[in-house]
Structures are given as structure tokens and as C-alpha cells.
Amino acid sequence: MSRGTHLHTTPLEGAIDALLSPGRAIFALAIVGLGIETLACAQRVTFLYSGASAPRFKAIPVLPFLPPIPWLAYLCGAILGICGAGLLIKRTERMAAMAVGSLMFLGAVILNAPKSAAIPGDMSLRTVVFEPLAIAALAWLLPSRYATPNWLAGASRYLLAVSLIVFGVDHFLALAPIGTLIPPWIPWHVFWIAFFGAGFIAAGLSIALNVLPRWGAVCLGLMFAIWVFTLHLPRVLFGLYGGKGPHNPDEWSSLFIAIALWGGSWALAHPAPRDSAHLQRVDVG
């Protein structure tokens, strides 16, 4: 006969769990936002395409990792919007997470990886490959670990780790250019870019090597949360710090991507309810 014994958490752990608990909802809402933005931009692309004297596409951002093709934008926007909402419902969470991860992964590998491979020194092309790969990995890791196949969970962790290390290395390769993105009221721009680059690499290594991975994900999410409020929102809402304001799709894409990486990182650090229930029960023979 067995009985359940509940493991006790410290007040600090309880406070951290409370901080991380919105991570899943934040990630889901970011995916919904990307879907809505894609649908809205698809309409603009359709107008430009049908209104031209000779049919042609103009490179208006839909998502950084999608080409401006109307039917593809409508399809991907609908999938992201529906699946983002599905992430908020326990019954559909697993299917929605698999769909979001697969869409992001295929978009990065099929549409953008060949372009980046052709120009390996282009940091912008490299970013639009690894950002969706990181989101894909976080989506696949979102459900309970008992709902995600072991091979996919393991591959997703390494995929996320590699993406983070690439982001970190790129920060060091472009200290001064990236430093111009930091709001002017924050001092020591180059220092902070180096600091965040080191943070990316440390988080990637912690996740890949399974050394304090929870703290690596917590700090990673906190870093993106800081960027959302100090950089992306002011750029989107008010056009500050070199931003182009609320009418620029690329600004919205950057905002939603940062929110997704924030929420997904905290969801990774916060065990799913089913995981938590399993961990709190110890069977004693």
C-alpha cells in the first residue's frame, strides 16, 4: 500500500512560482498577437498585390520569418491565432503547442535558413532563423513533460540552448550597433550589451548542460520582460528610441517575439500543473 507525501516549498520558492505562473498565458497571448498581426498585414499585402499594374509582391513585414505572400500570411495568421488561444485551454494545449512549434520550426528551416546559409555573416538573417527556432522549442516544451515525447523535449532543449548561444555571440559581434537600441537614459550601453550577451550564453549553457536550468530560464525571461517594458513598448506606442510607432508592423513583430520569449522562458521554469502534482507526491511502499 502506498501513501502520498507532499514536499514543502520555501517562501522564496513559493514567491518565485507565483512570479512565473503567468508565463504560459503570456506566451499564449504573444502567439495570438503574432497571428492577429499576420492577418492584418496580409490584407495590406493583398491590396498592394492586386492594385499594382503588373502583379508583384512588395516586402512588407508580415512576420520577420514569413515572406509577404497573401495566402500564406492568411493561413499562418489563422493557425497562430487559433493555436495561441488553444494554448490557454488545458484540453487543447498539447495539440496547439505542437502546431505552433511545427509552424515556427518549418518557417525557419524551409524559408529562412537557406537565405542565412547563403550569407552566413548577415546577423539579421541569422536572427530571423533562430528567433522562430527558439519560440518553436519553447512551444514544444510548454505542455506537461508527460505529454511531450522525451525525444522532442530533449531536442527542444538543445535547440533552445543553441539559439540562445547564437543570440549571445551576436551581441558580442555587434556591441556598438546593438548598443544604439538601448534608451539614452540608461548609461553604459556597451557594457549592458556585453552583459546581456553573456547572459544569453550562460542561460543556453545552463539549459543544455542541465546546470541550474530553472534559474537560467527565470533570468532569461526576466531579461526579455525588461526589454519589453523599457524598449519595445515605448518604440511601438510612442515611436521612442528610434522606433517607428504603432503603424509599423516590424515594431509589433519585435514586441510580440520578445513577449513570447519572456513568457515561454518563465513557463519553462514553472512546472506544468500536472508536473507539479506529480512532483508533490512520493509513493512509499
C-alpha positions, 0 to 999 in steps of 0.5 A: 500500500502506498501513501502520498507525501507532499514536499514543502516549498520555501517562501522564496520558492513559493514567491518565485512560482507565483512570479512565473505562473503567468508565463504560459498565458503570456506566451499564449497571448504573444502567439495570438498577437503574432497571428492577429498581426499576420492577418492584418498585414496580409490584407495590406499585402493583398491590396498592394498585390492586386492594385499594382499594374503588373502583379508583384509582391512588395516586402512588407513585414508580415512576420520577420520569418514569413515572406509577404505572400497573401495566402500564406500570411492568411493561413499562418495568421489563422493557425497562430491565432487559433493555436495561441488561444488553444494554448490557454485551454488545458484540453487543447494545449498539447495539440496547439503547442505542437502546431505552433512549434511545427509552424515556427520550426518549418518557417525557419528551416524551409524559408529562412535558413537557406537565405542565412546559409547563403550569407552566413555573416548577415546577423539579421538573417541569422536572427530571423532563423533562430528567433522562430527556432527558439519560440518553436522549442519553447512551444514544444516544451510548454505542455506537461513533460508527460505529454511531450515525447522525451525525444522532442523535449530533449531536442527542444532543449538543445535547440533552445540552448543553441539559439540562445548561444547564437543570440549571445555571440551576436551581441558580442559581434555587434556591441556598438550597433546593438548598443544604439537600441538601448534608451539614452537614459540608461548609461553604459550601453556597451557594457549592458550589451556585453552583459546581456550577451553573456547572459544569453550564453550562460542561460543556453549553457545552463539549459543544455548542460542541465546546470541550474536550468530553472534559474537560467530560464527565470533570468532569461525571461526576466531579461526579455520582460525588461526589454519589453517594458523599457524598449519595445513598448515605448518604440511601438506606442510612442515611436521612442528610441528610434522606433517607428510607432504603432503603424509599423508592423516590424515594431509589433513583430519585435514586441510580440517575439520578445513577449513570447520569449519572456513568457515561454522562458518563465513557463519553462521554469514553472512546472506544468500543473500536472508536473507539479502534482506529480512532483508533490507526491512520493509513493512509499511502499 
